[in-house]
């Protein structure tokens, strides 16, 4: 099993960040998604994320959502642009004080499905992706609040 964690404190209120994170299928704030298709409601709902220039979506499924702890879990299904097997993510937000939010994305996967792609390579790609995503999310929160 391969595991990695991305932690970042951003300049955005935790409640505003949670409003974006917990609205699982709404990625209007994320410029890395050309469009998102949603199916279902609540736990078990899926989002199909189409990246610019790709006809193969990344499909993600909401596994757990807890408003009290501001955490959620989701699976990223193998296929399309995702080459990681058994990919799971736990995202958690906490108040960092002074209008700031601490975000923690913990991910794990069992391997990769494409020859020549190494797990460490995917960890690097996803670490960069989550860091950029959290900055974009914080900027969207500030813009909505301002």
N, C-alpha and C positions, 0 to 999 in steps of 0.2 A: 504494500500500500504506500502510495506517495501522498504526502501532506504538505501544505504550505498555508501561511497566515499572512494577511495584509492588514496592518493596523495603521490608522491615520487619524489625526485630530484636525478637524476642518472648522473654518469660520462660518458656521451656520447653526442655528438653534436645533437641538435634538428633536423637538416636536415637528419642525418643518422637514427635517431629514426623514423622520419616521413616516410622515405622510406620503413622501415619495416612495420609500422602500416598501411600505406595506400595501401600496396600490400596485400589486405585483405585475399586472399585465399592462400598466400604463408606463411606457418609456418615452413619452413625448419630450422629456428633458434630455434624452441621450442621443447625441448626434451620430453615434455609431450604429444606430438602427435606422434602416430606410423605412421599415414598417413593422408593425407587430400585430399578429392575429391572436385573439384570445378565444379559448374554449373553456366552458365551465365557469363555476363560481366557487369561491372559498377554497378550502383545502382540496387538492386534487385538480384545481384549474391548471390549464397549460397556456403558455405563451410561446408562439413561434416567432422568432426574431429573424427578420431578413436583413442582412447586412448589405450596404451599398454594393451593387454589381454582382450579387449572388442570388441565384434562384433556389439554393438549398438553405433552408432556415436552420437555426439552432433552436431546438425545442427544449423548454424547461417546464418543470412541474412543481407546483407549490406543495410541499410535504407537511409543513407546520407553520403556524403564525401565532405569535403571542404578543398582544398589545402591551400587557403589563411589563414584560421584560424587554420589549422592543426588539424582538428577535424573530427570525424566520429561517426555515430550512427549505432548500429546493434541490431537485435533481436536474442535471443537464444530461439529456439523453444522447447517447452515441449516435452519430450520423450527421449528415450535412457537413457543416464546418467543424463540428466537435469530433475530435479523434480520441478523446479520453474515455476510458471505460469506467463505469460505475462512479461517475463524477457527482459528488455531493458538496453542497455549500451550506454553511451556517453563517448567517449575517446577524450581527448584534450591534446596537447603538446604545451609547450611554452619554449622559450629560457631562460635559467637560468644564462647565462653568463659564461665565462671562459670554454667553451666547455662542459657545462652541460645542461641538459634538465629537465624541470619540467613536470611530467606526472600526469594527473588527470583522473581517471576512475570513473564515476558516474553510479550507477546501481539501478534499481528498479524492483520489482516483486510484484505480487498480493497475492501470497501464495505458498504453496507446495502441490504436488499431491500424496505424499506418507505418509500414516499414520505413526506416530511415528517420523517423521522428522520435526523438528521445524524450523521456519524461521530464528531465531537467529543462529542456527547451520549452516545453509546454508550461512548466512552472514559471519560467521567466516571462513568457508571453502573457499569461494570466495575471501575474503580479503587476506588470505594467498596465494591463487593461483595468484591473481593479483600482489601482492608484489614480489613473486618469478618470475613471468613472466616478470616484468619490469626489474629486475636485469639480467635475462637471455638475454633479448632484448638488454640491454645496453652492456653487454659483447660481444654479437654478433656484435654490431655496432663497438666497439673498435677493435675487431678482424678483421673485414672487412676493417677498415680504416688503421690498422697497418700493 
